[in-house]
Amino acid sequence: MGRRLIPSSAVGNDSESMPPEPPQWTTAQAHTLANVLSLSPFLFQALATMRDTGLLAAVLASRRRGLDLEEAAEVSGLSPYGVQILVDMGRSVGLFRPSDDGRLLGTPFAHFLINHRGIDVQFGLSQKFAWGGLSDMTEALRTRSPEGLKSFGDWTTLYPHLSELPDDAREAWFDWDHHYSDSAFAGALEIVLAGEPRVLLDIGGNTGRFARQYLARHPQGSVVLQDLPQQLEVADRELAPGHAGRYLLHACDVLDPGQPFFSGADCAWMSQFVCCFSEEQLVPLLRRTAAALPPGAPIYVLDTFWDRQTEPSAEFSLHAASLYFAVFASGDGKMYAASDLLRWGEEAGLQVTGDHAIGAYHTLLVFQAG
C-alpha cells in the first residue's frame, strides 16, 4: 500500500503531519511513573530473572489454574523467599493479578514480555548486549563517540567487531537487528522487482539476508553486497551454499572518499542503513550512491522512521534505538524521521519517485538518481 507524497517543503505546514500531543498524566500518575523509573534497574533485573528462570512462562502456561508459591519455586529453581519478593515486585507493576486463593495468575503485561517477538528481542538487546555499557551514555553524548563499547573492548565503532562480541551479546544483537528488517523484506521486494533490475547494489548488505531473498525471488538477477570486509565474510558464508556465482562482494567503508562505490548496478538498496550515520554524513553518502548508478536509476531506502509510526510504543522504541546508536554503534547515528530523508534527498539532487508503507512499521522511500 502506498502513501501520498508530501513535498519536504510542506512538512511541518500540513496539519495532518503534526505530531500528537504528549501524554497528559494526573499528579498521582506522574508521581507513580517517576517512582517506577527511579528504580527501573531493579525492576528490569527482576523481570529478567523471572524470564530466565521460566517463572513467567510457567505462570502463563498454568492459565486460569495459576501456580502456588511452592510450585513457582520448584519450576524456577528459586527459593520460596526469592519467588516471593519477585512476585511482590511483579504485583506492584501489574505483572500478576490477584486470586482468591493466593495463586499466581498472569496478566497481559506478562504475556507481552514472553510472547511478543518485538518486545522479546528488545529485552534481549537490553539485557545481554547493552546493560553493561549504558552507564557511559553521558560521556557518549558529550563526545559523540560510542563510549558504551568499552564494556566489550577497545573499539571505536561496533560493526567491524560484531563477530568478536560474546556469544550471548552477538545473538541478542542479531536477533534484534534481523527481527525488524526481515518483517519488511517481502513487501519491499514486490516494489523492487517491479523495476526488473539485473544487478542490485546492496549497500550495507550486512549478513546477506535481503540478498538471499532477492536472489530467490529473481532467478535472472544478481546482487553486489557492499559493506565492511568483516560483514562480507559473514554474508559470503550465508550466501555461498545456495547462490554461488550470483553475487559479488565489494569491500568499502562508505565514509572513506578514497574507497569507491561499486559501479555498474541498475539500482541501489539500503535497509536500516541510513540510521548508522550522522546528519552531516548522509547527504554526501546519497550523492556518492547516485554517482555510482546510471542516470534515472532508483535508490531504495527502507527504514523504520519514527514520524511514520501509528503506535506510541513503536515511536518510543525507535527513540530508544537512537540511544543505542549514540552509545554503542558509532556515536552519531540515530533513527530519523522520513521528513529528514526526504529533505536530504532533495539536497543531494535526488527526486522522490516512491513513498510506500511496508507492513506495520517500515517505509520504503524511492529516490531517483539524476
URBEL-V954768 format. One record per residue. N is the residue number from 0. RES is the residue in three letters. OMEGA is omega in whole degrees, -180 to 180 (999 if undefined). NEAR is the number of other C-alpha atoms within 12 Angstrom. Layout:
BEGIN
n | res | omega | near
N | RES | OMEGA | NEAR
N | RES | OMEGA | NEAR
END
This chain:
BEGIN
n | res | omega | near
0 | MET | -178 | 17
1 | GLY | 173 | 19
2 | ARG | 171 | 17
3 | ARG | 179 | 13
4 | LEU | 176 | 23
5 | ILE | 179 | 23
6 | PRO | -177 | 25
7 | SER | -180 | 23
8 | SER | -178 | 16
9 | ALA | -178 | 16
10 | VAL | -178 | 22
11 | GLY | 178 | 16
12 | ASN | 180 | 13
13 | ASP | -176 | 13
14 | SER | -180 | 10
15 | GLU | -178 | 13
16 | SER | -178 | 20
17 | MET | -179 | 15
18 | PRO | 179 | 20
19 | PRO | 176 | 16
20 | GLU | 177 | 7
21 | PRO | -179 | 9
22 | PRO | 179 | 10
23 | GLN | -179 | 10
24 | TRP | 170 | 12
25 | THR | 178 | 10
26 | THR | -180 | 10
27 | ALA | 179 | 11
28 | GLN | 179 | 13
29 | ALA | 179 | 14
30 | HIS | 179 | 13
31 | THR | -180 | 17
32 | LEU | 179 | 16
33 | ALA | 179 | 14
34 | ASN | 179 | 17
35 | VAL | -179 | 19
36 | LEU | -178 | 15
37 | SER | 179 | 13
38 | LEU | -173 | 16
39 | SER | 176 | 17
40 | PRO | 178 | 19
41 | PHE | 179 | 18
42 | LEU | -178 | 25
43 | PHE | -178 | 25
44 | GLN | 176 | 22
45 | ALA | 178 | 29
46 | LEU | 179 | 37
47 | ALA | 179 | 28
48 | THR | 180 | 27
49 | MET | 175 | 36
50 | ARG | -173 | 30
51 | ASP | -178 | 24
52 | THR | -179 | 24
53 | GLY | -178 | 26
54 | LEU | -178 | 44
55 | LEU | -179 | 41
56 | ALA | -179 | 30
57 | ALA | 178 | 31
58 | VAL | 180 | 37
59 | LEU | 180 | 31
60 | ALA | 180 | 23
61 | SER | 178 | 20
62 | ARG | -173 | 21
63 | ARG | 180 | 18
64 | ARG | -179 | 19
65 | GLY | 177 | 29
66 | LEU | 171 | 33
67 | ASP | -173 | 26
68 | LEU | -179 | 29
69 | GLU | 177 | 22
70 | GLU | 180 | 24
71 | ALA | 178 | 34
72 | ALA | -179 | 28
73 | GLU | -175 | 19
74 | VAL | -176 | 26
75 | SER | -176 | 26
76 | GLY | 178 | 21
77 | LEU | 174 | 24
78 | SER | 175 | 19
79 | PRO | 176 | 19
80 | TYR | -179 | 15
81 | GLY | 178 | 23
82 | VAL | -176 | 34
83 | GLN | -178 | 25
84 | ILE | 173 | 22
85 | LEU | 180 | 35
86 | VAL | 178 | 38
87 | ASP | 178 | 22
88 | MET | -180 | 25
89 | GLY | 179 | 34
90 | ARG | -177 | 26
91 | SER | 178 | 17
92 | VAL | 175 | 26
93 | GLY | -179 | 19
94 | LEU | 178 | 31
95 | PHE | 177 | 32
96 | ARG | -176 | 28
97 | PRO | 174 | 22
98 | SER | -177 | 17
99 | ASP | -176 | 12
100 | ASP | 175 | 13
101 | GLY | 179 | 18
102 | ARG | -179 | 24
103 | LEU | 178 | 40
104 | LEU | -177 | 36
105 | GLY | 178 | 33
106 | THR | 175 | 27
107 | PRO | 177 | 20
108 | PHE | 179 | 22
109 | ALA | 179 | 35
110 | HIS | -178 | 25
111 | PHE | 180 | 22
112 | LEU | -177 | 30
113 | ILE | -166 | 32
114 | ASN | 179 | 19
115 | HIS | -172 | 16
116 | ARG | -180 | 19
117 | GLY | 179 | 27
118 | ILE | 179 | 24
119 | ASP | -178 | 27
120 | VAL | 177 | 29
121 | GLN | 179 | 34
122 | PHE | 179 | 33
123 | GLY | 178 | 32
124 | LEU | -179 | 33
125 | SER | -174 | 32
126 | GLN | -169 | 30
127 | LYS | -180 | 31
128 | PHE | -167 | 35
129 | ALA | -169 | 38
130 | TRP | -175 | 28
131 | GLY | -175 | 23
132 | GLY | -176 | 30
133 | LEU | 179 | 30
134 | SER | 178 | 21
135 | ASP | -177 | 27
136 | MET | -178 | 28
137 | THR | 180 | 19
138 | GLU | 178 | 21
139 | ALA | -179 | 29
140 | LEU | 178 | 26
141 | ARG | -172 | 15
142 | THR | -175 | 17
143 | ARG | 176 | 27
144 | SER | -174 | 30
145 | PRO | -175 | 39
146 | GLU | -180 | 37
147 | GLY | 179 | 37
148 | LEU | 177 | 38
149 | LYS | 179 | 26
150 | SER | 179 | 24
151 | PHE | -177 | 28
152 | GLY | -180 | 20
153 | ASP | -175 | 14
154 | TRP | 178 | 23
155 | THR | 173 | 23
156 | THR | -174 | 29
157 | LEU | -161 | 36
158 | TYR | 176 | 31
159 | PRO | -173 | 24
160 | HIS | -178 | 25
161 | LEU | -179 | 34
162 | SER | -179 | 24
163 | GLU | 179 | 20
164 | LEU | 171 | 25
165 | PRO | -173 | 17
166 | ASP | -176 | 15
167 | ASP | 178 | 20
168 | ALA | 180 | 30
169 | ARG | 179 | 26
170 | GLU | 179 | 23
171 | ALA | -179 | 27
172 | TRP | -179 | 34
173 | PHE | 176 | 28
174 | ASP | 180 | 26
175 | TRP | -177 | 31
176 | ASP | -176 | 29
177 | HIS | -177 | 26
178 | HIS | -175 | 25
179 | TYR | -179 | 33
180 | SER | -176 | 37
181 | ASP | -175 | 31
182 | SER | -175 | 28
183 | ALA | -172 | 31
184 | PHE | -175 | 35
185 | ALA | 180 | 25
186 | GLY | 180 | 28
187 | ALA | -179 | 37
188 | LEU | 179 | 32
189 | GLU | -179 | 21
190 | ILE | 180 | 32
191 | VAL | -176 | 39
192 | LEU | 177 | 30
193 | ALA | 178 | 14
194 | GLY | 178 | 23
195 | GLU | 178 | 22
196 | PRO | 173 | 30
197 | ARG | -178 | 26
198 | VAL | 179 | 35
199 | LEU | 176 | 42
200 | LEU | -179 | 43
201 | ASP | -177 | 47
202 | ILE | -172 | 45
203 | GLY | -173 | 43
204 | GLY | 176 | 42
205 | ASN | -177 | 42
206 | THR | 174 | 36
207 | GLY | -177 | 37
208 | ARG | 176 | 35
209 | PHE | -180 | 39
210 | ALA | -180 | 45
211 | ARG | 179 | 36
212 | GLN | 179 | 30
213 | TYR | -178 | 39
214 | LEU | 179 | 31
215 | ALA | -178 | 21
216 | ARG | -172 | 22
217 | HIS | -174 | 25
218 | PRO | -180 | 20
219 | GLN | -175 | 19
220 | GLY | 173 | 30
221 | SER | -175 | 34
222 | VAL | 173 | 42
223 | VAL | 177 | 42
224 | LEU | 180 | 42
225 | GLN | -177 | 41
226 | ASP | 175 | 36
227 | LEU | -177 | 31
228 | PRO | -178 | 26
229 | GLN | 179 | 27
230 | GLN | -179 | 32
231 | LEU | 177 | 36
232 | GLU | 179 | 26
233 | VAL | -180 | 24
234 | ALA | 180 | 35
235 | ASP | 179 | 33
236 | ARG | -178 | 20
237 | GLU | -173 | 23
238 | LEU | -172 | 33
239 | ALA | -175 | 22
240 | PRO | -176 | 13
241 | GLY | -171 | 17
242 | HIS | -180 | 27
243 | ALA | 179 | 18
244 | GLY | -177 | 17
245 | ARG | 178 | 27
246 | TYR | 175 | 35
247 | LEU | 177 | 31
248 | LEU | -179 | 37
249 | HIS | -180 | 31
250 | ALA | -177 | 29
251 | CYS | 167 | 27
252 | ASP | -171 | 24
253 | VAL | 179 | 30
254 | LEU | 179 | 24
255 | ASP | -178 | 15
256 | PRO | 178 | 15
257 | GLY | 179 | 10
258 | GLN | -174 | 16
259 | PRO | 170 | 20
260 | PHE | 174 | 35
261 | PHE | 179 | 33
262 | SER | 179 | 23
263 | GLY | 178 | 24
264 | ALA | 178 | 33
265 | ASP | -179 | 34
266 | CYS | 177 | 40
267 | ALA | -177 | 47
268 | TRP | 175 | 47
269 | MET | 179 | 39
270 | SER | 180 | 41
271 | GLN | -173 | 38
272 | PHE | -176 | 37
273 | VAL | -179 | 39
274 | CYS | -179 | 38
275 | CYS | -170 | 35
276 | PHE | -180 | 30
277 | SER | 177 | 29
278 | GLU | -177 | 24
279 | GLU | -176 | 18
280 | GLN | -168 | 22
281 | LEU | 179 | 31
282 | VAL | 175 | 26
283 | PRO | 180 | 26
284 | LEU | 178 | 35
285 | LEU | 178 | 43
286 | ARG | 180 | 28
287 | ARG | 177 | 31
288 | THR | 180 | 45
289 | ALA | -178 | 36
290 | ALA | -179 | 29
291 | ALA | -176 | 28
292 | LEU | 173 | 29
293 | PRO | 176 | 21
294 | PRO | 179 | 21
295 | GLY | -179 | 23
296 | ALA | 180 | 34
297 | PRO | 173 | 41
298 | ILE | -177 | 46
299 | TYR | 179 | 45
300 | VAL | 180 | 45
301 | LEU | 177 | 46
302 | ASP | 177 | 44
303 | THR | -177 | 43
304 | PHE | -171 | 40
305 | TRP | -179 | 32
306 | ASP | 178 | 31
307 | ARG | -178 | 35
308 | GLN | 178 | 29
309 | THR | -179 | 19
310 | GLU | 177 | 15
311 | PRO | -179 | 19
312 | SER | 179 | 15
313 | ALA | 178 | 25
314 | GLU | 177 | 25
315 | PHE | -179 | 21
316 | SER | -179 | 29
317 | LEU | 176 | 32
318 | HIS | 174 | 25
319 | ALA | 178 | 23
320 | ALA | 175 | 33
321 | SER | 178 | 32
322 | LEU | 173 | 36
323 | TYR | -180 | 41
324 | PHE | -178 | 38
325 | ALA | -171 | 39
326 | VAL | -172 | 40
327 | PHE | -167 | 46
328 | ALA | -175 | 38
329 | SER | -179 | 32
330 | GLY | -177 | 34
331 | ASP | 174 | 33
332 | GLY | 177 | 34
333 | LYS | 172 | 36
334 | MET | -173 | 36
335 | TYR | 169 | 36
336 | ALA | 176 | 31
337 | ALA | 179 | 36
338 | SER | 176 | 29
339 | ASP | -178 | 30
340 | LEU | 177 | 42
341 | LEU | 180 | 37
342 | ARG | -179 | 28
343 | TRP | 174 | 31
344 | GLY | 177 | 37
345 | GLU | 178 | 26
346 | GLU | -180 | 23
347 | ALA | 179 | 27
348 | GLY | -179 | 25
349 | LEU | 173 | 33
350 | GLN | 177 | 32
351 | VAL | -180 | 35
352 | THR | 179 | 29
353 | GLY | -180 | 29
354 | ASP | -168 | 32
355 | HIS | 170 | 36
356 | ALA | -179 | 30
357 | ILE | -180 | 32
358 | GLY | -174 | 25
359 | ALA | -168 | 21
360 | TYR | -171 | 32
361 | HIS | 172 | 39
362 | THR | 174 | 42
363 | LEU | 175 | 44
364 | LEU | 179 | 46
365 | VAL | 176 | 38
366 | PHE | 178 | 39
367 | GLN | 178 | 33
368 | ALA | -179 | 30
369 | GLY | 999 | 25
END
